[in-house]
Amino acid sequence: MKQSTDTIEDQKKTETEQSSEKETADSASVTPTTSKATKTSGTKERVEVTLVKTVDGDTIKVNYNGKEETVRYLLIDTPETKHPNECVQPFGQEASNRNRQLVNSGKLELEFDVGERKDKYGRLLAYVYVDSKSVQKTLLEEGLARVAYVYPPNTRYLDDYEAAEASASNDGIAIWEESNYVGSKVFNGCVEEKKESTATTQSTPTAEPKQTTSEPEVATPPTNSRTEYFQNCTELRKTYPSGVDSSHPAYQAKMDRDKDNYACER
């Protein structure tokens, strides 16, 4: 009788241990989820890349692992300048010019988050740094970008970026100057482009060219003391390796081949 009782007790003990092990395994397989993750694990290692060109305020092309790749900045959005179905938006050109200045100013590096590294368009998704300083955060602090496209788990720096955005918004700078310009998902508004009037040109008689026997004119520097003159982009880049924007004294429209208000950029 005692042996039978011991056998029953041993069976109960075994069943209890098996049940406990199953509960532990089930518990280990459950991963807590949050509606808006702002802290992610994973490496923060950065990889150095070489700039090919600046596309706009939040996109660049780089040489990465021996291949040219388009890089879309994680967690931010800047006004449009190049979208085929969108107009040029206020502060879009400023954001593009500032981005170009930043990524040309030092050692360029990318940092990836723990989620997908490419979007549906095949673009790399990354945090961008120049000399260890965040390009995204700089654009947000200067009011040239907003926090957008938040897709967990790629949210490592979301809290920092939102704080930078809030600071610029509170100061009312750049895109935050107008209260209704920054929408919940888009920027509202377009830059009004000045249309050249042809009426004056058509009504004004054209003077006949004067005959001259002198030697052909050679381009000479403008006399304006505030203007810097360079014969071509090769000469300009000796002084300004990354090119110049339209507000710079050395800017010339003839050197701005893609008409983006930035001359001789790389």
C-alpha positions as CSV (number, residue, x, y, z in Angstrom):
1,M,0.0,0.0,0.0
2,K,2.9,2.3,0.9
3,Q,4.5,1.6,-2.5
4,S,1.4,2.5,-4.4
5,T,1.0,5.8,-2.4
6,D,4.7,6.7,-3.2
7,T,4.1,6.0,-6.9
8,I,1.0,8.4,-7.0
9,E,3.0,11.1,-5.2
10,D,5.9,10.7,-7.7
11,Q,3.5,11.0,-10.6
12,K,1.9,14.2,-9.1
13,K,5.4,15.7,-8.6
14,T,6.4,14.9,-12.2
15,E,3.2,16.5,-13.6
16,T,3.8,19.6,-11.4
17,E,7.3,20.0,-12.7
18,Q,6.2,19.6,-16.3
19,S,3.5,22.2,-15.9
20,S,6.0,24.6,-14.3
21,E,8.4,24.1,-17.2
22,K,5.7,24.8,-19.8
23,E,4.6,28.0,-18.0
24,T,8.2,29.2,-18.0
25,A,8.7,28.5,-21.7
26,D,5.4,30.3,-22.6
27,S,6.4,33.3,-20.5
28,A,9.8,33.5,-22.2
29,S,8.2,33.5,-25.7
30,V,6.0,36.5,-25.0
31,T,7.6,39.9,-26.0
32,P,6.1,43.0,-24.3
33,T,4.8,45.5,-26.9
34,T,4.2,49.2,-26.7
35,S,2.2,51.5,-28.9
36,K,5.1,53.9,-29.4
37,A,8.5,52.6,-28.6
38,T,11.1,55.2,-28.0
39,K,13.9,53.0,-26.7
40,T,15.5,50.4,-28.8
41,S,18.4,48.0,-28.2
42,G,21.0,47.0,-30.7
43,T,24.4,48.4,-31.9
44,K,25.0,52.1,-32.3
45,E,28.0,51.4,-34.5
46,R,28.5,53.9,-37.3
47,V,29.9,53.2,-40.7
48,E,31.8,55.9,-42.7
49,V,30.5,56.6,-46.2
50,T,31.5,58.9,-49.1
51,L,29.0,61.5,-50.3
52,V,27.9,61.3,-53.9
53,K,25.4,64.1,-53.9
54,T,22.7,65.8,-51.9
55,V,19.2,65.1,-53.2
56,D,17.1,67.4,-50.9
57,G,16.7,68.2,-47.3
58,D,16.3,64.7,-46.0
59,T,17.9,62.5,-48.7
60,I,21.4,62.0,-50.0
61,K,23.3,59.6,-52.2
62,V,26.4,57.9,-50.9
63,N,29.0,55.2,-51.7
64,Y,28.2,52.4,-49.2
65,N,30.0,49.0,-49.3
66,G,31.3,49.8,-52.7
67,K,27.8,50.6,-54.1
68,E,25.9,53.9,-54.7
69,E,22.9,54.0,-52.4
70,T,20.2,56.5,-51.7
71,V,19.8,57.3,-48.0
72,R,16.5,58.5,-46.5
73,Y,16.9,60.1,-43.1
74,L,15.1,58.3,-40.3
75,L,12.3,60.0,-38.3
76,I,12.3,63.4,-40.1
77,D,10.7,65.1,-43.1
78,T,11.6,68.4,-44.8
79,P,9.6,70.5,-47.2
80,E,9.6,69.2,-50.8
81,T,11.8,70.6,-53.6
82,K,12.2,67.6,-56.0
83,H,9.0,65.5,-55.7
84,P,7.6,65.0,-59.2
85,N,4.0,65.5,-58.0
86,E,4.5,68.2,-55.5
87,C,5.3,71.9,-55.8
88,V,8.4,73.5,-54.2
89,Q,7.3,74.2,-50.6
90,P,8.4,77.1,-48.3
91,F,11.7,76.4,-46.6
92,G,12.3,73.4,-48.9
93,Q,15.2,75.0,-50.6
94,E,16.6,76.3,-47.4
95,A,16.5,72.8,-45.9
96,S,18.1,71.3,-49.0
97,N,20.9,73.9,-48.9
98,R,21.5,73.5,-45.2
99,N,21.6,69.7,-45.6
100,R,24.2,70.1,-48.4
101,Q,26.3,72.3,-46.2
102,L,26.2,69.9,-43.3
103,V,27.0,66.7,-45.2
104,N,29.9,68.4,-47.0
105,S,31.5,69.7,-43.9
106,G,33.2,66.7,-42.4
107,K,33.4,63.0,-41.8
108,L,30.1,61.4,-43.0
109,E,28.7,58.4,-41.2
110,L,25.5,56.3,-41.1
111,E,24.0,54.6,-38.1
112,F,21.2,52.0,-38.5
113,D,18.4,51.1,-36.1
114,V,17.2,47.6,-35.2
115,G,14.3,47.5,-37.8
116,E,14.3,47.3,-41.6
117,R,17.3,49.0,-43.2
118,K,15.6,49.8,-46.4
119,D,12.1,51.2,-47.3
120,K,9.8,50.0,-50.1
121,Y,11.7,52.2,-52.6
122,G,15.0,50.5,-51.8
123,R,16.5,53.5,-50.0
124,L,18.7,53.0,-46.9
125,L,17.1,54.2,-43.7
126,A,19.6,55.7,-41.4
127,Y,20.7,58.3,-38.8
128,V,23.2,60.6,-40.4
129,Y,26.2,62.1,-38.7
130,V,29.0,64.6,-39.7
131,D,31.9,64.7,-37.3
132,S,29.8,62.8,-34.8
133,K,27.0,65.4,-34.8
134,S,23.5,64.4,-35.8
135,V,22.3,66.0,-39.1
136,Q,18.7,65.1,-38.3
137,K,18.8,66.8,-34.9
138,T,20.5,69.9,-36.4
139,L,17.8,70.3,-39.1
140,L,15.1,69.9,-36.4
141,E,16.7,72.4,-34.0
142,E,17.0,75.0,-36.9
143,G,13.3,74.6,-37.8
144,L,14.0,73.1,-41.2
145,A,12.5,69.7,-40.5
146,R,9.7,68.1,-38.6
147,V,9.5,64.7,-36.8
148,A,7.7,62.2,-39.2
149,Y,7.5,58.7,-40.5
150,V,7.7,57.1,-37.1
151,Y,7.7,53.3,-37.6
152,P,8.8,51.2,-34.6
153,P,11.2,49.7,-33.9
154,N,13.3,52.3,-35.8
155,T,12.7,54.9,-33.0
156,R,16.0,55.0,-31.2
157,Y,16.3,58.9,-31.1
158,L,12.6,59.8,-31.2
159,D,12.6,61.4,-27.8
160,D,15.6,63.6,-28.6
161,Y,14.2,64.6,-32.0
162,E,10.8,65.5,-30.5
163,A,12.5,67.7,-27.9
164,A,14.5,69.4,-30.7
165,E,11.4,69.9,-32.8
166,A,9.5,71.3,-29.8
167,S,12.2,73.9,-29.1
168,A,12.1,75.2,-32.7
169,S,8.3,75.2,-32.7
170,N,8.2,77.2,-29.4
171,D,10.7,79.7,-30.9
172,G,8.6,80.0,-34.1
173,I,11.6,79.7,-36.4
174,A,11.6,78.7,-40.1
175,I,8.8,76.2,-40.8
176,W,7.1,77.1,-37.5
177,E,6.8,80.8,-38.4
178,E,3.2,80.2,-39.7
179,S,0.9,78.3,-37.4
180,N,-0.9,76.4,-40.1
181,Y,2.1,75.5,-42.4
182,V,3.1,72.3,-40.6
183,G,0.2,69.8,-40.8
184,S,-0.2,66.5,-39.1
185,K,1.1,64.6,-42.1
186,V,2.2,67.2,-44.7
187,F,3.4,70.7,-45.2
188,N,0.7,73.1,-46.4
189,G,1.6,75.6,-49.2
190,C,3.8,76.3,-52.2
191,V,6.4,78.8,-53.1
192,E,5.0,81.3,-55.6
193,E,7.3,81.4,-58.5
194,K,7.6,84.7,-60.4
195,K,6.5,84.5,-64.0
196,E,8.6,86.4,-66.5
197,S,6.5,88.9,-68.5
198,T,6.9,88.7,-72.2
199,A,4.9,91.8,-73.0
200,T,7.8,94.2,-72.3
201,T,10.2,92.1,-74.3
202,Q,7.9,91.9,-77.3
203,S,7.1,95.7,-77.3
204,T,10.7,96.8,-76.9
205,P,12.6,97.1,-80.2
206,T,15.9,95.3,-80.3
207,A,18.9,97.5,-81.0
208,E,21.0,96.4,-83.9
209,P,24.4,95.2,-82.9
210,K,27.2,97.7,-83.5
211,Q,29.9,96.8,-85.8
212,T,33.4,96.7,-84.3
213,T,36.8,95.7,-85.3
214,S,38.1,95.2,-81.8
215,E,39.2,91.9,-80.4
216,P,36.4,89.6,-78.9
217,E,35.6,90.5,-75.3
218,V,37.0,88.3,-72.5
219,A,34.8,87.7,-69.5
220,T,35.9,90.0,-66.7
221,P,35.0,90.0,-63.0
222,P,32.0,92.1,-62.0
223,T,32.9,95.5,-60.5
224,N,30.7,95.0,-57.5
225,S,33.0,94.7,-54.5
226,R,30.6,92.3,-52.8
227,T,30.9,89.8,-55.6
228,E,33.5,87.1,-55.9
229,Y,34.2,86.0,-59.5
230,F,35.4,82.6,-60.7
231,Q,35.8,81.7,-64.4
232,N,34.3,78.2,-63.9
233,C,33.4,75.6,-61.3
234,T,36.9,74.1,-61.3
235,E,38.3,77.5,-60.2
236,L,35.5,78.1,-57.7
237,R,36.0,74.7,-56.0
238,K,39.6,75.5,-55.3
239,T,38.3,78.1,-52.8
240,Y,34.9,76.5,-52.0
241,P,35.2,72.7,-52.4
242,S,31.5,72.1,-51.7
243,G,30.1,74.8,-54.0
244,V,28.0,77.9,-53.0
245,D,24.4,78.7,-52.6
246,S,22.5,81.5,-54.3
247,S,23.1,83.9,-51.4
248,H,26.9,83.6,-51.6
249,P,28.9,86.4,-53.4
250,A,30.5,83.8,-55.6
251,Y,27.3,82.3,-56.9
252,Q,26.7,82.6,-60.7
253,A,23.5,81.3,-62.4
254,K,25.5,79.8,-65.3
255,M,27.3,77.5,-62.8
256,D,24.0,76.3,-61.4
257,R,23.2,73.7,-64.0
258,D,20.4,71.9,-62.2
259,K,18.8,75.2,-61.2
260,D,18.6,74.3,-57.5
261,N,20.0,77.6,-56.3
262,Y,23.4,75.9,-55.5
263,A,26.3,76.3,-57.8
264,C,29.2,73.8,-58.4
265,E,28.0,71.3,-55.7
266,R,29.4,67.8,-55.7
